[in-house]
Amino acid sequence: MMIGSLGRIWKAWSFRSYTNRSVFSNGLLWFGAGISIAEILTGMLLAPLGLAKGLLAILIGHVIGGAVMFGAGLIGGRTGKSAMETVAISFGHQGARLFAGLNVIQLIGWTAVMIASAAAAANTLSGVGSSVWSVIIGAFIALWIVLGLKNLGKVNVVVIAALLLLTLVLSGVIFMGDHVPQAVGDMTLGAAIELTVAMPLSWLPVISDYTRIAEKPFKATAASCLAYFAASSWMFIIGMGAALYTGQDDIAQILLQAGMGLVGILIVLLSTVTTTFLDAFSAGVSGKTLISGLSEKALALIACAGGIGLAVMMDSSSFEEFLYFIGSVFAPMTAILLSDYFILKQDHSEESVDWLNLALWLAGFILYRQLLDVQTPLGITFPVIVLVMLASALVHKAVGARCVQSR
């Protein structure tokens, strides 16, 4: 009886995951996104704060970033639109194409950076060669794309279960040794929160691509954000703990010295695939708004191939700064979208370009770039998002009132 019951539960979960419309499947997808080498490496940068303050920064940053991420994902879930389609709500259908193009560029770029970083780590563990590993990792990402969201259910259950087990082993290696944690360097709490906030906010132009088909938009978006919160926070803690307890800033070397060669390779490979698949697939979704003649899957495969090529041919650090520059486009963009949808409750999708919102976005973008070196207790990204949201609401209400008076 118990075996039969477990079988029925497995079939139910598998079917819901197969359709990728359930709360469970959305949560599973984003739990996989949070288990990432990038999160571990960023967590290592928080080590100068020490364990207690570092944990505080990780929690505050993920709560702030997760809240904004939830708002963006909920819009896609309720409207049934992809991330870049929702942007038309604020900027018009032609205005949204600008952001879609920038999103495709940054997603291909981040695909390359993720592949290159993972390949370097895998090469340290195996000595096979970074270029070979770039092709292998890229091939697995392409396989995930070919399987597609509807067919990833059963595969994701197995892969995430394996990742969960492997990262538990990694956590044990780092935290159960005889090392005494030592904080080296200097960092403010605000700077640490800004680093932490950046991770969930990097998914703002992506999350609606996956919540748009959810049967229960609110619950699916909440599950996505909570699952990402849990996994990403855990990876940050692993990274910070690795730096504090081992004194190293190279996760591959830590894995190698712990004798986790094969296990380390599996962690690097699976975590990179489950995260970077979302980048490549969303590049295809955004590309669809620009090139209607090809399917999302075909465009995603092209993006994946571009990412592999860049990872093999270029030093990823040479264009990371450019990618951060493009990424700063999306904080003020999302702020205006949140203001239009939740506060002003207006939709400009039928317009070609909403020039007022485009001007507000440009002002927000300039403000964001000017304040990058400013230290606040909550970093800079979140305050800028709040300021742009309020400014957008006030400007639109003032313009609306003036139009009424002129009549």
KABELHU-V959913 format. One record per pair of residues at least 12 apart in sequence whose ideal C-beta (glycine too) atoms are under 10 Angstrom apart, sorted by the first residue. I is the first residue (numbers start at 1). J is the second residue. Records with the same first field share a line. If there is no record, write none. Layout:
I: J  J
This chain:
10: 154  157
12: 24
13: 25  28  153  154  157
14: 153  154  157
15: 153  154
16: 28  153  215
17: 29  149  150  151  152  153  154  155  156  157
18: 149  150  151  152  153  154
19: 149  150  153  213  215
20: 148  149  150  151  152  153  156  210  213  214  220
21: 149  150  213  214  215  216  220
22: 153  214  215  216  219  220  223
23: 214  215  216  218  219  220  221  222  223  224  227
24: 153  157  220  223  227
25: 149  150  152  153  156  157  210  213  214  215  220  223  224
26: 73  77  207  210  211  213  214  215  216  217  219  220  221  222  223  224  225  227
27: 160  219  220  222  223  224  225  226  227  228  230  231
28: 152  153  156  157  159  160  161  223  224  227  274
29: 149  152  153  156  160  210  211  220  223  224  227  228  274  277  278
30: 69  73  203  207  210  211  220  221  223  224  225  226  227  228  229  230  231  232  274  275  278
31: 156  160  163  164  223  224  226  227  228  229  230  231  232  234  274
32: 144  152  156  159  160  163  164  227  228  231  270  271  273  274  275  277  278
33: 199  200  203  206  207  210  224  227  228  231  232  271  274  275  276  277  278  279
34: 62  199  200  203  227  228  229  230  231  232  233  234  235  236  271  274  275
35: 159  160  163  164  166  167  228  230  231  232  234  235  238  267  270  271  272  274  275
36: 114  117  118  199  231  232  235  271  272  274  275  276
37: 114  117  118  120  121  122  235  239  251  252  267  268  271  272  275  276
38: 110  113  114  117  118  199  202  232  235  239  271  272  275  276
39: 58  196  199  228  231  232  233  234  235  236  237  238  239  271  275
40: 121  167  170  234  235  236  237  238  239  240  241  242  243  251  254  267  271
41: 117  121  235  236  239  242  243  249  250  251
42: 58  195  196  198  199  232  235  236  239  240
43: 57  58  195  196  199  232  233  234  235  236  237  238  239  240  241  242  243  251
44: 236  238  239  240  241  242  243  244  246  248  249  250  251  254
45: 185  187  191  192  195  196  236  239  240  243  249
46: 58  61  183  187  189  191  192  193  195  196  236  237  239  240  243  244
47: 181  182  183  184  185  187  192  239  240  241  242  243  244  245  247  249
48: 183  184  185  186  187  188  191  192  240  243  244
49: 183  185  186  187  188  189  191  192  240  244
50: 181  182  183  187  240  244
51: 181  183  237  240  241  244  245
52: 183
53: 183  187  188  189  192
54: 181  183  187  189  192  196  236  237  239  240  241  243  244
55: 233  236  237  240  241
56: 189  192  193
57: 187  188  189  190  191  192  193  194  195  196  197  236  240  379
58: 192  193  195  196  199  232  233  234  235  236  237  239  240
59: 193  196  229  233  236  237
60: 189  190  192  193  196  197  377  378  379  382
61: 192  193  194  195  196  197  198  199  200  201  232  233  236  378  379  381  382
62: 193  196  197  199  200  225  228  229  230  232  233  236
63: 193  196  197  200  229  233
64: 193  194  196  197  200  201  378  379  381  382  383  385  386
65: 193  196  197  198  199  200  201  202  203  204  225  228  229  232  379  381  382  385
66: 197  199  200  201  203  222  224  225  226  228  229  232  233
67: 200  225  229  382
68: 197  200  201  203  204  225  331  334  335  338  381  382  385  386  389
69: 199  200  201  202  203  204  206  207  221  224  225  228  229  334
70: 200  207  211  218  221  222  224  225  226  228  229
71: 204  207  221  225  334  335  337  338  341  342  385  389
72: 86  201  203  204  205  206  207  208  211  221  225  330  333  334  337  338  341
73: 86  203  204  206  207  208  209  210  211  212  214  217  218  220  221  222  224  225  228
74: 207  208  211  214  217  218  220  221  222  224  225  338  341  342
75: 87  89  207  208  211  212  217  221  334  337  338  340  341  342
76: 206  207  208  209  210  211  212  213  214  217  221
77: 207  208  210  211  212  213  214  215  216  217  218  219  220  221  222  224
78: 208  211  212  214  217  218  221  341
79: 208  211  212  217  341  347  349
80: 208  211  212  213  214  217
81: 208  209  211  212  349
82: 100  205  206  208  209  210  211  212  213  282  285  286  288  289  296
83: 96  99  100  103  203  204  205  206  207  208  209  210  211  212  282  285  286  289  330  334  337
84: 96  97  98  99  100  101  102  103  104  205  206  208  209  282  285  286  287  288  289  290
85: 100  208  209  212  285  286  288  289  349
86: 205  208  209  212  334  337  340  341  349
87: 99  100  103  205  208  286  289  330  333  334  336  337  349  357
88: 100  289  337  347  348  349  350  351  354
89: 336  337  340  341  346  347  348  349  354  357
90: 333  334  335  336  337  338  339  340  341  344  346  347  348  349  354  356  357  358  360  361  392
91: 333  336  337  340  348  349  351  352  353  354  355  356  357  358  360  361
92: 348  349  350  351  352  353  354  355  357  358
93: 289  348  349  350  351  352  353
94: 351  352  353  354
95: 348  351  352  353  354  355  357  358  361
96: 286  289  333  348  349  353  354
97: 286  289  290  353
98: 329  333  353  358  361
99: 205  286  289  329  330  333  334  337  361
100: 205  285  286  287  288  289  290
101: 286  287  289  290
102: 205  286  326  327  329  330  333
103: 204  205  206  282  283  285  286  287  289  290  326  327  329  330  333
104: 205  282  283  284  285  286  287  288  289  290  291  299  302  303  306
105: 283  286  306  322  323  326
106: 202  205  279  283  286  322  323  324  325  326  327  329  330
107: 205  206  276  278  279  280  281  282  283  284  285  286  287  300  303  306  307  323  326
108: 279  280  283  287  302  303  304  305  306  307  309  310  323
109: 279  283  306  307  310  314  316  319  320  322  323  326  327
110: 202  206  275  276  278  279  280  283  307  316  320  323  326  327
111: 138  141  276  277  278  279  280  281  282  283  300  303  304  305  306  307  308  310  311
112: 134  138  276  279  303  304  306  307  308  309  310  311  312  313  314  316  319  320  323
113: 276  279  307  310  311  314  316  317  319  320  323
114: 137  141  271  272  273  275  276  277  279  280  307  311  316
115: 130  133  134  135  136  137  138  141  272  273  276  279  280  304  307  308  309  310  311  312  316
116: 130  131  133  134  137  307  308  310  311  312  313  314  315  316  317  320
117: 130  137  251  252  268  272  276  311  316  317  320
118: 130  133  134  136  137  138  252  265  267  268  269  271  272  273  275  276  311
119: 131  132  133  134  135  136  137  138  268  269  272  308  311  312  316
120: 133  134  250  252  268  311  316
121: 133  250  251  252  253  255  256  264  265  267  268  269  272
122: 134  136  137  252  264  265  266  267  268  269  272
123: 252  265  268
124: 250  251  252  253  255  256  261  264  265  268
125: 252  253  255  256  260  261  262  263  264  265  266  267  268
126: 252  256  261  262  264  265  268
127: 261
128: 265
130: 311  312
131: 308  311  312  313
132: 312
133: 265  268  269  272  311  312
134: 307  308  309  310  311  312  313
135: 308  311  312
136: 269  308
137: 268  269  272  273  276  307  308  311
138: 272  273  276  280  304  305  306  307  308  309  311  312
139: 273  304  308
140: 269  270  272  273  274  276  277  304
141: 272  273  274  275  276  277  278  279  280  281  300  301  303  304  305  307  308
142: 273  277  280  300  301  304  305  307  308
143: 155  273  277  304
144: 156  159  273  274  276  277  278  280  281  300  304
145: 277  280  281  284  296  297  298  299  300  301  303  304
146: 297  300  301  304
147: 277  297
148: 281  296  297  300
149: 209  210  213  277  281  296  297
150: 213
152: 274  277
156: 274  277
159: 270  271  273  274
160: 227  231  270  274
162: 266  267  270
163: 231  266  267  270  271  273  274
164: 231  234
165: 263  266
166: 260  263  264  266  267  268  270  271
167: 231  234  235  238  267  270  271
168: 234
169: 258  260  263  264  267
170: 235  238  241  242  251  254  255  258  260  263  264  267
171: 234  237  238  241  242
172: 258
173: 238  242  245  246  254  255  257  258  259  260  263  264
174: 237  238  239  240  241  242  243  244  245  246  251  254  255  258
175: 237  238  241  242  244  245
176: 245
177: 245  246  258
178: 245
179: 241  244  245  246  247
180: 244  245
181: 240  241  243  244  245  246  247
182: 243  244  245  246  247
183: 240  243  244
184: 243  244  247
185: 243
188: 375  376  377  379
189: 375  377  378  379
190: 374  375  376  377  378  379  380
191: 375  376  379  380
192: 236  240  379
193: 376  377  378  379  380  381  382
194: 372  375  376  378  379  380  381  382  383
195: 236  379
196: 232  233  236  379
197: 331  378  379  380  381  382  385
198: 324  327  331  379  381
199: 228  232  233  235  236
200: 225  228  229  232  233
201: 327  330  331  334  381  382  385
202: 279  323  324  327  330  331
203: 224  225  228  232  278  279  282  330
204: 327  330  331  333  334  335  337  338  385
205: 282  286  327  329  330  333  334
206: 278  279  281  282  283  285  286  330
207: 221  224  225  228  278  282
208: 221  282  285  337
209: 278  281  282  283  284  285  286  296
210: 224  278  281  282  285
211: 223  224  225
212: 285
231: 271  274  275
232: 275
235: 271  275
238: 251  254
239: 251  254
242: 254  255
246: 258
251: 264  267  268
252: 264  265  268
255: 267  268
276: 304  307
277: 300  304
279: 300  303  304  307
280: 299  300  301  302  303  304  305  306  307  308
281: 296  297  299  300  301  303  304
282: 296  300  303
283: 296  299  300  301  302  303  304  306  307
284: 296  297  298  299  300  301  302  303  304
285: 297  299  300  303
286: 299  300  303
287: 299  300  302  303
288: 300
324: 372
325: 369
327: 381
328: 364  365  368  369  372  381  384
329: 361  364  365  368
330: 361  365
331: 361  364  365  368  380  381  382  384  385  388
332: 360  361  362  363  364  365  366  367  368  381  384  385  387  388  389  391  392
333: 357  358  360  361  364  365  388
334: 361  364  385  388  389
335: 360  361  364  368  381  384  385  386  387  388  389  390  391  392
336: 354  356  357  358  360  361  364  385  388  389  391  392  393  396
337: 357  361  389  392
338: 385  386  388  389  392  393
339: 357  360  385  388  389  390  391  392  393  394  395  396
340: 354  357  389  392  393  396
342: 389  393
343: 389  390  392  393  394  396  397
344: 392  393  396  397  400
346: 396  400
356: 392  395  396  399
357: 392  395  396
359: 395
360: 388  391  392  395  396
361: 388  392
363: 388  391  392  395
364: 384  385  387  388  389  391  392
365: 384  388
367: 380  383  384  387  388  391
368: 380  381  383  384  385  387  388
369: 384
370: 384
371: 383  384  387
372: 384
